[in-house]
């Protein structure tokens, strides 16, 4: 009986805290402005792809950017950024490795790799995906107020930490896609890095926090 009371005294406060945190939302100081990102950025020209209502309903993101950019040499990079203002109410970030198989893609490789942003490197996920005869290299990571994370577990820990600190829990997923064709994995990555380094100032302006 004594052990039961001790356990109860420990669990009740944590349960109460979890309930309170669930209904507390700390608003970011400013909104995201992804749609304000220019379509022409230092030699890269972009096209906008509409996001269907069904897809938007599943993602539950606050704002979604889906574009394709081509440089003067014809190199193409797909850009997807989804910003979530508050991850605690059913609108949590969806990992591509869970979503893509439903679209007919087959995941054939996944690894963490260092990714150059020019002045520094971050860890990202490099995913090799295939659909019929097409093979793409996909690079994605989670952009948070604590920094850039490759691990989904780190993302969840960051969410809990910010909730306990009563800080905004907003975050974004950034995803770059390069068609492999005759390129090697490393060549695909260098193209993705060059593109990201070019658009980085615009991404920083478009998101409510600058930790990238």
C-alpha positions in Angstrom: 0.0 0.0 0.0 2.8 2.4 0.9 4.6 1.7 -2.5 1.3 2.4 -4.3 0.9 5.7 -2.6 4.5 6.7 -3.4 4.0 5.8 -7.1 0.7 7.7 -7.1 2.3 10.8 -5.6 5.0 10.7 -8.3 2.6 10.1 -11.2 -0.2 12.5 -10.4 1.9 15.7 -10.7 3.4 14.5 -14.0 0.0 13.6 -15.3 -1.4 17.0 -14.3 1.6 18.7 -16.0 1.1 16.8 -19.2 -2.6 17.7 -19.3 -1.8 21.4 -18.8 1.0 21.4 -21.4 -1.3 19.9 -23.9 -3.6 22.9 -23.8 -0.9 25.6 -23.6 0.2 27.0 -26.9 3.0 29.6 -27.0 2.7 31.6 -30.2 5.8 32.4 -32.2 6.5 36.2 -32.3 6.1 36.3 -36.1 4.4 34.1 -38.7 6.2 32.1 -41.5 6.4 33.7 -44.9 7.2 30.7 -47.2 5.0 31.9 -50.0 7.0 35.2 -50.1 10.2 33.3 -51.2 11.1 34.5 -54.7 10.8 32.3 -57.7 14.1 33.6 -59.1 17.1 33.3 -56.8 20.6 34.0 -58.1 20.3 32.0 -61.4 17.7 29.5 -60.2 14.2 29.8 -61.6 11.3 28.1 -59.8 7.9 26.9 -60.6 5.1 26.4 -58.0 3.3 23.1 -57.6 -0.1 23.3 -55.9 -0.7 21.1 -52.8 -4.0 19.2 -53.1 -6.6 19.6 -50.4 -6.3 15.9 -49.4 -2.5 16.1 -49.0 -2.8 19.4 -47.0 -5.4 17.7 -44.8 -3.1 14.8 -44.0 0.0 17.0 -43.4 -1.8 19.5 -41.2 1.0 22.0 -41.7 0.6 25.7 -41.1 2.3 26.6 -44.4 3.6 24.5 -47.2 6.1 25.4 -50.0 6.4 22.9 -52.9 8.5 24.1 -55.8 11.0 23.0 -58.4 14.0 25.1 -59.3 16.2 24.9 -62.4 19.6 26.6 -62.9 21.0 28.0 -66.1 22.6 24.7 -66.9 19.3 22.8 -66.7 20.0 21.2 -63.3 16.8 20.6 -61.4 16.2 20.5 -57.6 12.8 19.9 -56.0 12.2 21.9 -52.8 9.6 21.1 -50.1 9.3 23.0 -46.9 6.5 22.5 -44.4 6.2 24.7 -41.4 4.3 23.7 -38.3 3.4 26.5 -35.9 2.5 24.2 -33.1 3.3 20.4 -33.1 1.2 19.5 -30.1 -2.3 19.4 -31.6 -2.2 16.6 -34.2 -0.1 18.7 -36.6 3.2 17.0 -36.1 5.9 16.7 -38.8 5.6 13.6 -41.1 8.8 11.9 -42.0 9.3 11.2 -45.7 10.4 7.6 -45.0 6.9 6.8 -43.7 4.9 8.8 -46.3 6.7 8.0 -49.6 6.0 4.3 -49.8 2.3 5.1 -49.9 2.9 7.0 -53.1 4.4 4.0 -54.9 8.1 4.9 -54.1 10.4 2.2 -52.8 13.0 3.2 -50.2 16.3 1.6 -51.3 18.8 3.4 -49.0 18.8 5.7 -46.0 21.8 7.2 -44.1 22.8 10.2 -42.1 25.4 12.3 -44.0 27.1 15.7 -43.4 25.6 18.3 -45.6 27.5 21.6 -46.4 25.7 24.9 -46.0 28.8 26.8 -47.0 30.1 28.2 -43.7 29.2 25.0 -41.7 27.8 21.5 -42.1 24.7 19.9 -40.6 23.6 16.2 -40.4 20.8 15.3 -42.8 19.1 12.2 -44.0 20.1 11.0 -47.5 17.4 8.8 -48.9 17.6 6.8 -52.2 14.1 6.2 -53.6 13.0 4.4 -56.7 9.8 4.3 -58.7 9.8 2.1 -61.8 12.9 3.1 -63.7 13.3 6.5 -61.9 15.8 6.9 -59.0 16.0 10.0 -56.9 18.3 11.2 -54.1 16.4 13.0 -51.3 17.9 15.0 -48.6 15.8 16.1 -45.6 16.1 17.4 -42.0 14.1 19.0 -39.3 14.7 22.7 -38.7 13.9 23.7 -35.1 14.6 26.6 -32.7 17.3 24.3 -31.2 19.1 23.8 -34.5 18.9 21.4 -37.4 18.2 17.7 -36.6 18.3 14.6 -38.7 16.8 12.2 -36.1 13.1 11.9 -35.5 13.9 11.0 -31.9 15.8 14.2 -31.5 12.8 16.1 -33.0 10.5 14.5 -30.4 12.9 15.3 -27.6 13.1 18.9 -28.8 9.3 19.1 -28.8 9.1 17.9 -25.2 11.9 20.2 -24.1 10.3 23.3 -25.6 6.9 22.3 -24.1 8.4 22.1 -20.6 10.2 25.4 -21.1 6.9 27.0 -22.3 8.7 27.9 -25.5 7.2 27.8 -29.0 7.1 24.3 -30.4 7.2 25.4 -34.1 9.5 23.5 -36.5 9.9 22.9 -40.2 10.9 20.0 -42.4 13.2 20.9 -45.3 13.5 18.4 -48.2 15.5 18.6 -51.4 15.1 16.1 -54.2 17.5 15.5 -57.1 17.0 13.0 -59.9 20.0 10.7 -60.0 20.1 9.9 -63.7 23.7 9.4 -64.6 25.0 11.2 -61.5 26.6 9.5 -58.5 25.2 10.0 -55.0 27.9 12.4 -54.2 27.2 14.5 -57.4 23.6 14.6 -56.4 24.5 15.8 -53.0 26.9 18.5 -54.3 24.1 19.8 -56.5 21.7 19.9 -53.5 24.3 21.6 -51.4 25.0 24.3 -54.0 21.2 25.0 -54.4 20.7 25.1 -50.6 23.6 27.5 -50.1 22.1 29.8 -52.8 18.6 29.9 -51.3 19.6 29.9 -47.6 19.3 33.6 -47.1 15.7 33.5 -48.4 14.8 30.5 -46.2 16.1 32.3 -43.2 13.9 35.3 -44.0 10.8 33.1 -44.6 10.9 31.2 -41.3 10.1 32.7 -37.9 13.4 31.6 -36.4 17.0 31.7 -37.7 19.0 28.8 -36.5 20.0 27.3 -39.9 
